[in-house]
């Protein structure tokens, strides 16, 4: 990312970045696309813009709703993407990281053009009025409605993934889920039961009911549900759901430690844990994250400086973690041992 910002990245990296094919998380790939879309090189700029325009709308909105997204990316979206994708306006306005000048601009929606302004000035006469329409034959009498019409519940915007992204954006900005329109989803009783009150049958029922939930209902369950519910939803294939679990105010350090050590959660969950200051204040969470073989190297390497010597020795013997982490842990142990040695005064 730094090489691309400085313009020193190799051509092959910049080309792959403009195609969105670099082996990086979605958030980083979108940030790279915005950087390349602002570059002076016309071919890269056009390719990056074309890739952004063809990107999945739900992923673009999720990145723009994330408070961790770079202000430069949000500024680019406000200037370049909003005129083409009006739905991004509200998402960006709810993001607390949006620069103030962009916030003021986005609040001023373009006024609709009056119909009269579309009449060309050089028009000298209006077309001849159409003749009055001939009266039509009376329509046939309506067929009587059935006594018991089938019930159909309309699908609102909040029932879709796009609506879920908006809800997460508003939650990140400090709104309460009870006050967000479309998020008042009723959770089944198994979701809100205390964990010590759940029976085996409740747990089996809970899995079945969660599988039948909509995206918004899962978000509500992730934020207000019990530990059993969160442990199921943290492994949900939809990244929006796992992100909502980590925003739950009910998560304890012990629970966060279990997620940081889990081998069956997505890489993005581990990244979000590493970016959460509250979780990183707990040493046990940081230690579990460093020892997790699924944790990305770029987030575990900076944490090694904060690991205690005893845990560093265990890490240097852990065959499950990447070789670079194990080797770096061994190198840091030797450096600390050298620094701890008492230096004898030299002979004069």
Residue pairs with C-beta under 8 A, 6 or more apart in sequence:
1 28
1 31
1 32
1 35
3 9
3 13
4 13
4 14
4 17
4 32
4 35
4 36
5 35
7 39
9 17
13 22
14 36
14 44
15 44
15 47
16 22
17 29
17 32
17 33
17 35
17 36
17 48
18 33
18 36
18 44
18 47
18 48
18 51
19 47
19 51
20 29
20 30
20 33
20 51
20 55
22 28
22 29
22 32
24 32
25 267
25 268
25 271
26 59
26 63
27 63
27 66
27 68
27 69
30 52
30 55
30 59
30 60
30 63
30 73
31 63
31 69
31 70
31 73
33 48
33 51
33 52
33 55
34 48
34 52
34 72
34 73
34 76
34 77
35 72
36 44
36 45
36 47
36 48
37 45
37 48
37 49
37 52
37 76
37 80
38 45
38 76
39 45
39 48
49 80
52 60
52 81
53 84
57 85
57 87
57 162
58 161
58 162
58 165
60 77
60 81
60 85
60 88
61 87
61 88
61 91
61 162
61 165
61 166
61 169
62 165
62 168
62 239
62 240
63 69
63 73
64 73
64 74
64 77
64 88
64 91
64 92
64 95
64 169
65 91
65 94
65 95
65 165
65 166
65 168
65 169
65 172
66 95
66 172
67 95
67 96
67 97
67 172
67 173
68 97
68 275
69 95
69 97
71 97
71 98
71 99
74 92
74 95
74 97
74 98
74 99
74 102
75 99
75 102
77 88
77 92
78 92
78 98
78 102
78 105
78 106
79 102
81 88
82 88
82 89
82 92
82 106
87 162
89 106
89 109
90 166
91 165
91 166
91 169
92 98
92 102
92 106
93 103
93 106
93 107
94 166
94 169
94 170
94 172
94 173
95 169
95 172
95 173
96 172
96 173
96 174
98 106
156 163
156 182
157 163
157 166
157 182
158 164
158 166
158 167
158 181
158 182
158 183
158 216
159 182
159 214
159 215
159 216
160 215
161 215
161 238
161 240
163 182
163 215
163 216
164 215
164 216
164 219
164 240
165 240
167 177
167 180
167 182
167 183
167 216
167 219
168 219
168 240
168 243
168 244
168 247
170 180
171 177
171 180
171 223
171 244
171 247
172 247
177 183
177 219
177 220
177 223
177 224
178 184
182 216
183 216
183 219
183 220
185 214
185 216
185 217
185 219
185 220
187 217
187 220
187 221
187 224
187 225
188 205
188 206
188 209
190 198
190 202
190 203
190 205
190 206
190 209
190 229
191 206
191 209
191 210
191 221
191 224
191 225
191 226
191 229
192 224
192 225
192 226
193 202
193 226
194 226
195 226
195 227
195 228
198 206
198 226
198 228
203 228
206 228
206 229
206 232
207 232
210 218
210 221
210 229
210 232
210 233
213 221
215 238
215 240
215 241
218 233
218 236
218 238
218 241
218 244
219 240
219 241
219 244
221 229
221 233
222 229
222 230
222 233
222 241
222 244
222 245
222 247
222 248
223 244
223 247
223 248
223 249
224 248
225 233
225 248
226 250
227 250
227 255
230 245
230 248
230 250
230 251
230 255
231 258
233 241
233 242
233 244
233 245
234 242
234 245
234 246
234 259
234 262
234 265
234 269
235 242
235 264
235 265
236 242
239 266
239 268
242 265
242 266
242 268
242 269
242 272
243 268
243 272
245 251
246 259
246 269
246 272
246 273
246 276
253 279
253 282
253 284
253 285
254 284
256 273
256 279
256 282
256 285
257 282
257 284
257 285
257 288
258 288
259 265
259 269
259 273
260 270
260 273
260 279
260 285
260 286
260 288
260 289
260 292
260 295
261 288
261 289
261 291
261 292
262 269
262 292
263 292
263 293
263 294
265 294
267 294
267 295
267 296
270 289
270 292
270 294
270 295
270 296
270 299
271 296
271 299
273 279
273 280
273 285
273 289
274 280
274 289
274 295
274 299
274 300
274 303
279 285
280 286
283 306
283 308
286 303
286 306
286 307
287 307
287 311
289 295
289 299
289 300
289 303
290 300
290 303
290 304
290 307
290 311
290 315
290 321
290 325
291 314
291 315
291 318
291 320
291 321
292 300
292 321
293 320
293 321
293 322
297 322
297 324
297 325
300 321
300 325
301 324
301 325
301 328
304 312
304 315
304 325
304 328
304 329
304 332
305 332
307 315
307 329
309 333
309 336
312 329
312 332
312 333
312 336
313 329
313 333
315 321
315 325
315 326
315 329
316 326
316 329
316 330
316 333
317 326
318 326
319 326
